Amino acid sequence: MDPIGLVDRIVDAVMYIDAGRRGFAANKQDARIFYERGIAQALSAFLEVQTSGDPHTIILAEYTFISQELQFCDKTDRDAIGSLTQAIQGFDDAFLVLGIVDDGTLYKAVDKAFPHHKDYRVSGFPKDAFHIACRGHATRIKNILRSPGVDGIEKALLKQRAVNLTAAQNGYTKKQKAALGV
C-alpha cells in the first residue's frame, strides 16, 4: 500500500467532508454531494487500510484524518481542539514505540520495564504508548457515535475507524510477540 497515496486520499476526503458540513450550515445545494463523497472516499481508504493489518499504516491513516479535522476545526471549539490534539500526541508516541518494537533486543528491555500486573498488560504484553493511543482514541470515537444527530453514513465511517484501531492493536501485538520471541 502506497502511504503517500493513502495520505492524499484521506486529506481529500476530509476536505470534502468539511466542505459538505460548511455547505449544510450555509444551506448550499451541493453540500450533501461533497459530504457523501468525502465519507465514501474516507470509508474506502479505511476499509483498505484494515485489510493491510499493518499497525503503522492503520495509525498513519487515523493520524492523517484527525490532523486534517484539527485543521478544519473551529478555533473557538476548545473541547474538539483539546481532544484532537491529545489524540495526535498519543499517536506521535505510538509511532515512536513502533520503531522500538521492531528491535527485539531493545523491546525485551521495555518488557522488563513494565509491571507484569494485568492492568499494565494487553494479552500479556506491555500496555505501552501504542495500546494507550489506540484505546484512548477508540473511546473518543465511541463517544462521538453516542452523540445524537450523527448522520448514518458518518456512523459507518466512525465504526470502521474503531474497527481499524482494534486491527492495529492486534497487528501490534503480533509485533510485540515477535520482538519478545514468544
Secondary structure by P-SEA (a helix, b strand, c coil): ccaaaaaaaaaaaaaaaaaaaaaaaacccaaaaaaaaaaaaaaaaaaaaaaaccaaaaaaaaaaaaaaaaaaccccaaaaaaaaaaaaaaaaaaaaaaaaaacaaaaaaaaaacccccccccccccccaaaaaaaaaaaaaaaaaacccccaaaaaaaaaaaaaaaaaaaaaaaaaaaaacc
